[in-house]
Structures are given as structure tokens and as C-alpha cells.
Amino acid sequence: MDGRVTDLDTRTTQGMNGLKGNVQNVDQKAGQAQTVSHSRGRDVVILDQEVPEQNHFTMTAEKVRSIQIPTAPNWMEVYGCIG
């Protein structure tokens, strides 16, 4: 009986150690992702500061164009859906 308990204890310890290692790997990768996201966020702020007029547009002229949109049955005929 002691042999089976010891074996179970050993396997449980190995499983827990493996799980701990997996959690540490995920935690490390999450930390790396957070570092990268903070870095990219700083890059965006810097770019926004360097190009302050990037979203200020002025309309110089406006043109209106008419287009004809075919009805649904016409589209079906054009694409051969109906004869």
C-alpha cells in the first residue's frame, strides 16, 4: 500500500510542478505582451505629437455625382441567377 501511495504522491508532485511551469511560462509571455503593448502605445503617442496636424482636413471643393443602382431583379439577371 505504501508503494502505491508514494507512486501517487510522486505523480501528483510531478503534475503540479509541470502545471507550475506552464503557469510561469504563460505569466512570462503575458508580461512580454504587456511590455510590447506599452511600447507600441508610447510609439503612437510620440507619432501623434510629431504629426499634430494629421487629422485636420479642409474641404476645397465638393462634387455631386449621380449613379444608377439597379434593382435586385436586374442584378439577378445580370449574374445569370434568373433567365
NUVOKOL-196572 format. One record per residue: residue number from 0; residue in three letters; x, z, y of N, C-alpha, C in turn. Coordinates in steps of 0.05 Angstrom, whole numbers, always signed. Layout:
! residues N
{rec NUM,'ala',{X,Z,Y},{X,Z,Y},{X,Z,Y}};
...
END
This chain:
! residues 83
{rec 0,'met',{+16,+0,-24},{+0,+0,+0},{+17,+0,+25}};
{rec 1,'asp',{+39,+16,+25},{+57,+17,+48},{+69,-10,+55}};
{rec 2,'gly',{+74,-26,+34},{+86,-53,+38},{+67,-71,+53}};
{rec 3,'arg',{+41,-70,+46},{+22,-87,+59},{+17,-79,+88}};
{rec 4,'val',{+17,-53,+93},{+13,-43,+120},{+37,-51,+137}};
{rec 5,'thr',{+61,-48,+126},{+85,-55,+140},{+85,-85,+146}};
{rec 6,'asp',{+77,-101,+126},{+76,-130,+130},{+56,-137,+152}};
{rec 7,'leu',{+32,-125,+151},{+12,-130,+172},{+22,-121,+199}};
{rec 8,'asp',{+35,-99,+200},{+46,-89,+226},{+67,-108,+237}};
{rec 9,'thr',{+84,-119,+219},{+105,-138,+227},{+92,-163,+238}};
{rec 10,'arg',{+72,-174,+223},{+59,-199,+232},{+44,-195,+259}};
{rec 11,'thr',{+32,-171,+262},{+18,-165,+287},{+37,-164,+310}};
{rec 12,'thr',{+60,-150,+305},{+80,-148,+326},{+91,-176,+334}};
{rec 13,'gln',{+96,-193,+314},{+106,-220,+319},{+85,-236,+335}};
{rec 14,'gly',{+60,-233,+327},{+39,-247,+342},{+36,-238,+370}};
{rec 15,'met',{+38,-212,+375},{+36,-201,+402},{+60,-209,+418}};
{rec 16,'asn',{+84,-210,+406},{+108,-219,+421},{+106,-248,+428}};
{rec 17,'gly',{+95,-264,+410},{+90,-293,+416},{+70,-296,+438}};
{rec 18,'leu',{+49,-281,+438},{+29,-282,+459},{+41,-273,+486}};
{rec 19,'lys',{+57,-252,+485},{+70,-243,+509},{+88,-265,+521}};
{rec 20,'gly',{+103,-278,+504},{+120,-300,+513},{+104,-323,+525}};
{rec 21,'asn',{+81,-329,+512},{+64,-351,+523},{+53,-343,+550}};
{rec 22,'val',{+44,-318,+553},{+34,-308,+579},{+56,-309,+600}};
{rec 23,'gln',{+80,-302,+593},{+102,-303,+612},{+108,-331,+621}};
{rec 24,'asn',{+106,-350,+602},{+111,-379,+608},{+90,-389,+627}};
{rec 25,'val',{+65,-382,+622},{+43,-391,+639},{+46,-378,+667}};
{rec 26,'asp',{+53,-353,+668},{+57,-339,+693},{+80,-352,+709}};
{rec 27,'gln',{+101,-360,+696},{+124,-372,+709},{+115,-400,+720}};
{rec 28,'lys',{+100,-415,+704},{+92,-442,+714},{+72,-439,+737}};
{rec 29,'ala',{+55,-419,+736},{+36,-414,+758},{+52,-407,+784}};
{rec 30,'gly',{+72,-391,+781},{+89,-384,+804},{+103,-409,+815}};
{rec 31,'gln',{+112,-426,+797},{+125,-451,+807},{+105,-469,+821}};
{rec 32,'ala',{+81,-471,+810},{+60,-487,+823},{+53,-476,+850}};
{rec 33,'gln',{+51,-450,+852},{+45,-437,+878},{+67,-443,+898}};
{rec 34,'thr',{+92,-441,+890},{+114,-447,+908},{+113,-476,+918}};
{rec 35,'val',{+107,-494,+899},{+105,-522,+907},{+82,-526,+926}};
{rec 36,'ser',{+59,-514,+921},{+36,-518,+938},{+41,-506,+966}};
{rec 37,'his',{+55,-484,+968},{+62,-472,+994},{+81,-491,+1009}};
{rec 38,'ser',{+100,-502,+994},{+119,-521,+1006},{+104,-546,+1017}};
{rec 39,'arg',{+86,-557,+1001},{+71,-580,+1010},{+53,-573,+1034}};
{rec 40,'gly',{+42,-550,+1034},{+26,-541,+1057},{+42,-540,+1082}};
{rec 41,'arg',{+67,-529,+1080},{+85,-529,+1103},{+92,-557,+1112}};
{rec 42,'asp',{+96,-575,+1093},{+103,-603,+1100},{+80,-616,+1115}};
{rec 43,'val',{+55,-610,+1108},{+32,-621,+1122},{+31,-610,+1150}};
{rec 44,'val',{+35,-584,+1153},{+34,-572,+1180},{+56,-584,+1197}};
{rec 45,'ile',{+80,-588,+1187},{+102,-599,+1202},{+95,-628,+1210}};
{rec 46,'leu',{+85,-643,+1191},{+78,-671,+1197},{+56,-672,+1218}};
{rec 47,'asp',{+37,-654,+1217},{+15,-653,+1237},{+27,-647,+1264}};
{rec 48,'gln',{+47,-630,+1265},{+59,-623,+1291},{+76,-646,+1301}};
{rec 49,'glu',{+89,-661,+1283},{+106,-683,+1292},{+90,-707,+1301}};
{rec 50,'val',{+66,-710,+1291},{+49,-733,+1298},{+23,-722,+1309}};
{rec 51,'pro',{+24,-711,+1333},{+0,-697,+1344},{-23,-716,+1351}};
{rec 52,'glu',{-18,-741,+1356},{-39,-759,+1364},{-50,-777,+1341}};
{rec 53,'gln',{-45,-768,+1317},{-52,-785,+1294},{-82,-790,+1291}};
{rec 54,'asn',{-99,-772,+1300},{-127,-775,+1295},{-143,-781,+1321}};
{rec 55,'his',{-129,-789,+1341},{-142,-795,+1367},{-144,-826,+1370}};
{rec 56,'phe',{-167,-837,+1365},{-171,-866,+1367},{-189,-872,+1390}};
{rec 57,'thr',{-184,-895,+1402},{-201,-905,+1424},{-212,-931,+1416}};
{rec 58,'met',{-239,-934,+1419},{-252,-959,+1413},{-248,-978,+1436}};
{rec 59,'thr',{-237,-1002,+1431},{-233,-1021,+1453},{-255,-1041,+1454}};
{rec 60,'ala',{-267,-1048,+1432},{-288,-1068,+1431},{-306,-1062,+1407}};
{rec 61,'glu',{-330,-1071,+1409},{-349,-1067,+1387},{-363,-1094,+1382}};
{rec 62,'lys',{-363,-1102,+1357},{-376,-1127,+1350},{-397,-1121,+1328}};
{rec 63,'val',{-419,-1135,+1330},{-441,-1132,+1310},{-442,-1157,+1294}};
{rec 64,'arg',{-443,-1155,+1268},{-446,-1178,+1251},{-470,-1174,+1233}};
{rec 65,'ser',{-485,-1194,+1229},{-508,-1193,+1212},{-500,-1204,+1184}};
{rec 66,'ile',{-509,-1191,+1164},{-504,-1201,+1137},{-531,-1201,+1123}};
{rec 67,'gln',{-534,-1219,+1104},{-559,-1220,+1089},{-554,-1209,+1062}};
{rec 68,'ile',{-570,-1189,+1055},{-567,-1176,+1029},{-589,-1186,+1011}};
{rec 69,'pro',{-582,-1199,+988},{-603,-1210,+971},{-618,-1187,+957}};
{rec 70,'thr',{-642,-1193,+949},{-659,-1173,+936},{-649,-1169,+907}};
{rec 71,'ala',{-658,-1149,+894},{-649,-1144,+867},{-655,-1167,+848}};
{rec 72,'pro',{-679,-1179,+849},{-684,-1201,+830},{-664,-1224,+835}};
{rec 73,'asn',{-657,-1229,+860},{-637,-1251,+866},{-610,-1244,+853}};
{rec 74,'trp',{-602,-1220,+854},{-576,-1212,+842},{-578,-1217,+812}};
{rec 75,'met',{-600,-1210,+800},{-603,-1214,+771},{-601,-1244,+764}};
{rec 76,'glu',{-612,-1261,+781},{-610,-1290,+776},{-581,-1299,+779}};
{rec 77,'val',{-568,-1289,+800},{-540,-1297,+806},{-522,-1291,+783}};
{rec 78,'tyr',{-526,-1267,+771},{-508,-1258,+749},{-519,-1265,+722}};
{rec 79,'gly',{-540,-1281,+721},{-550,-1291,+695},{-565,-1271,+679}};
{rec 80,'cys',{-575,-1249,+692},{-590,-1229,+677},{-617,-1239,+670}};
{rec 81,'ile',{-628,-1256,+687},{-654,-1267,+681},{-653,-1297,+685}};
{rec 82,'gly',{-670,-1312,+673},{-669,-1341,+674},{-687,-1352,+692}};
END
